[in-house]
Amino acid sequence: FKKLSQLHWKRAAAKHLIERYYHQLTEGCGNEACTNEACGSSPGFQRMDNNAAAIKALELYKNNAKLCDPHPSKKGASSAFPENSAKGAHNFSACSNGKMNHKDLQPTREDFRDLNFLTEEKVYEILSLCSETEDYSPLIRVIGRVFSSAESLVQSFRKAKQHTKEELKSLQAKDEDKDEDEKETASGSSTAMEVEPEASASSADGPSDGENNVQKFGPVEVSVDIEAVRRVYDKLLSNEKIEAAFLNALVYLSPNVECDLTYHNVYAADPNYLNVFIIVMENSNLHSPEYLEIALPQFCKAMSKLPLPALAKLARLWSQYSADQIRRLVETFQQLITYTVISNEFSSDNLVNEDDGVVAATKCLKIVYYANVLGGDLDMDHNEEDDDEPIPESSELTLQELLGEERRNKKGPRVDPLETELGIRSSDCRKPLISFEDFINEPLNDVLEMDKDYTFFKVETESKFSFMTCPFILNAVTKNLGLYYDNRIRMYSERRITALYSLVQGQQLNPYLRLKVRRDHIIDDALVRLEMIAMENPADLKKQLYVEFEGEQGVDEGGVSKEFFQLVVEEIFNRDIGMFTYDESTKLFWFNPSSFENEGQFTLIGIVLGLAIYNNCILDVHFPMVVYRKLMGKKGTFRDLADSHPVLYQSLKDLLEYEGNVEEDMMITFQISQTDLFGNPLMYDLKEGGDKIPVTNENRKDFVALYAEYMLNKSVEKQFKAFRRGFHMVTNESPLKYLFRPEEIELLICGSRNLDFQALEDSTEYDGGYNKDSRIIRDFWETVHSFGQEQKRLFLQFTTGTDRAPVGGLGKLKMIIAKNGPDSDRLPTSHTCFNVLLLPEYSTKEKLTERLLKAITYAKGFGML
């Protein structure tokens, strides 16, 4: 029977779409400026007779052609939607039932034809009657009528109406045992009950910042009884005869809802219109295959038309759901995206960005994403104040404006409108309800043409959708590719501007960021040059980096820059210099509050980190996560001490959990002691007169919060501000902050610590006569797999210029092993710029191992081959 029902709903859906195409051809959509060539309202449309229109409608349906939305000026537009008429409802009911018999031709004992909305009690009443007669057609007809009409759904499953003042006074008058105080209390509470729904209705249109803050932490009031809807679905969806009715109803409902939201602004007129989406999304079968072809894509398209205040209210409502309920919503939209992607052949000629179903589902998934953030563990009160001095403008700015090259993001990075409406950022969430990884859709990432998507992202037109505007759905590899395009285009732009500027000024300027350094004075040389650039023209930092080691012949195609970054990092993080403290237990560095180095040194480190991201290089830096959170605008708090200062964190945690008398047993005050570089104690008052304020059971939370604030923020404020300023000199115009979360920023800078050499072997290519079955290649991989972790890191350093895996793992390296002559005593060599290993065809495995180990152990410097 289920197969028969599915066949009927497919036929009904097809018939409905063909009818819409027919009406579009014969009557048009009503929009005189319509650009759809297959629409009667289009200026260039050639009229046809009814028979030709019917044939053409069938052809358009087969080709899945564009279907116009009815224009509000269109008289009788509802004729394209027969489901809204009584006749349409009757036809729909028969189709939903899946069969026609004599019972359909004669009225039943109770047909419920006048029932225009549903309550939980009424559903159970009809279900009981149907169970008695074993004829579910009355219930199917009611579901078809109510669930295919937005007006009926808005009125259905409402919460119980609150008593008015007059009703309560009448009830009180009958109760003579109540004293006057109790009467006044009851009357007062009734007033409060009345006011609450009004307040929630008024706030739905567009809450102010103050109302936002209340709604973030308070319940979101809606008129629909969500628990009742869930109970009804649980009862009805278990019955196969009824299940298909919901499916068919959704097919008829969605186009009308989309039209209402697009042309009639129904949400502004009645915020309860949101009930339609709340009720439909409680259907736990939405992600099942029969919904994915027509019903769910159409509904997602309708939902994506909701105005911003409605999207925000829906996100706040869903943020109150449990983790399992959020996961169900995510799976619903992810199933649709995955199903559509694997059912089509997307390519550069058939972009996934142009698929309405995938785009709409992604926009709907964004609502759930922010609900997941809002419902998680939030930290919204600890934000870094962006009070740095403004980065000086480039001297080329005027020329850029003249040439139409003015920077688009001069006012700062892009911010999502829904994020602004909700007053929240992804970085505010310490722990979401479900993992952020659950929002990533790998099949979509596989077919996404990132060059095209990036173009749509930069152009910012409504006609072209970019998945970079929904970065939660993209994995780190895809986002990194988008960032790579952004960086490369910016480098190209800087080169172009430099060339034109040279023509105008008659001066020969360098189109690259050229650094010439000595190996034994690398910090001094780099610091002097980068400081000069930062002061004179920060825009030069956005040029492509070109490094030259004095006295060496290596040409920088990427490999020389890699070694430059490695040497700078080794020098800066040398514990003898004292810029950073090192924790032996965590193997992490932290800013030294007592460092003698000037701010310029810390600015240099920030510039180096920014340049590494900008030039797609990986650095061997070991910072706790709080550093990346601070770079993204969040202050460090007590929880961050677990990562950066674990011993101190445990001590403070013990203090908070201590069950005895803190003041008498521990005898500590709001004055703390730190040591400088020479081991001398330095006293610091967390509060004014802190040495005279004892820590008690009552104020110990304040003590812990102030201690963490001092350790992670105040004590290193000068050093971190200089560091952040250097970082922003390079990345201030980049979409970095928009695309990546703090943990992903760490991955960008440091690469992956997981070295999967099997993935490297699988992705390696061969040249010069070698292939994966060559004897020397088999010996080579057996040798490499037998290496210890340190030897593997040395091999990576020798071959690629870094001992870390890139974003996405070693499988993304694309290493090439090329033949470098017959057997000889020559050592293997490499082109680190291109990840090419030149390997002679050694006669034995033993000789290969000995030569390879010597090469990777003693390799340093560059020469010309």
Secondary structure, DSSP 8 states (H G I E B T S, - for coil): -HHHHHHHHHHHHHHHHHHHHHHHHHT--S-TT---TTSTTSTT-----HHHHHHHHHHHHHTT-------TT-TTGGGG-GGGSHHHHHHHHHHHHT---HHHHS--S---TT--S--HHHHHHHHHHHHHHT--HHHHHHHHHHHT-HHHHHHTTB------HHHHHHHHHH-TTS-HHHHHHHHHHHHHHHHHHHHHHHHHS---HHHHHHHHHS----SB-HHHHHHHHHHHTT-HHHHHHHHHHHHHHHHHHHHIIIII-HHHH-GGGGHHHHHHHT-TTTTSHHHHTTHHHHHHHHHTTS-HHHHHHHHHHHTTS-HHHHHHHHHHHHHHHHHHHHHS---SSS-GGG-HHHHHHHHHHHHHHHHHHHTSEE--S-B----S------TTHHHHHHTT---TTTT-S---HHHHHHT--GGGEEE-SS-GGGG--HHHHHH--HHHHHHHHHH--TTS--GGGSGGGS-HHHHHHHHHHHHHHHHHHHHHHHHHHHHHH-----SSEEEEE-GGGHHHHHHHHHHHHHHH-GGGGGS-EEEEETT-----SSHHHHHHHHHHHHHHT-TTT-SEEEETTTTEEEE-TT--S-HHHHHHHHHHHHHHHHTT--------HHHHHHHTTB---GGGHHHH-HHHHHHHHHHHH--S-HHHHH--BSEEEEE-TTS-EEEEESSTTGGGSB--TTTHHHHHHHHHHIIIIITTHHHHHHHHHHHHHHHTTSTHHHH--HHHHHHHHH-BS---HHHHHHH-EEETT--TTSHHHHHHHHHHHHS-HHHHHHHHHHHHS-SSB-TT-GGGS--EEEE-SSS-S---EEETTTTEEEE---SSHHHHHHHHHHHHHH--S----
